[in-house]
Amino acid sequence: MRTAFTLEQLQILERSFQRCHYLSVLERHTIASALRLSETQVKIWFQNRRTKWKKERLQGKEAEEDRGFTSCFSSHPAGCSPLTFKPLYCQQRAPLQLFAPLPLAPYHHYYT
């Protein structure tokens, strides 16, 4: 059955994808819990989004070649900046924050 994501869910998923294209198990669990989705739904969304991203990237390369440009990958892979690969393999991750923390309520002693 196909999942109909809400606009808010899609925005959060897209922001997460822009941050990193691959999720750890903990990140997938955190996102799924926050969005009230199953971990499988989040996992499949990321798989589909990576496929779309790769397709767009391939089309962009073909367009560059049609215009006479050569890409960094095809001409000199050794000369590519390590930053080129950062979106794929996010080794240095900031803590995942989906929402601002809630203010702490004052502690009330209910047992007197």
Secondary structure, 3 states (H helix, E strand, C coil): CCCCCCHHHHHHHHHHHHHCCCCCHHHHHHHHHHHCCCHHHHHHHHHHHHHHHHHHHHHHHHHHHHCCCCCHHHHCHHHCCHHHHCCCCCCCCCCCCCCCCCCCCCCCCCCC
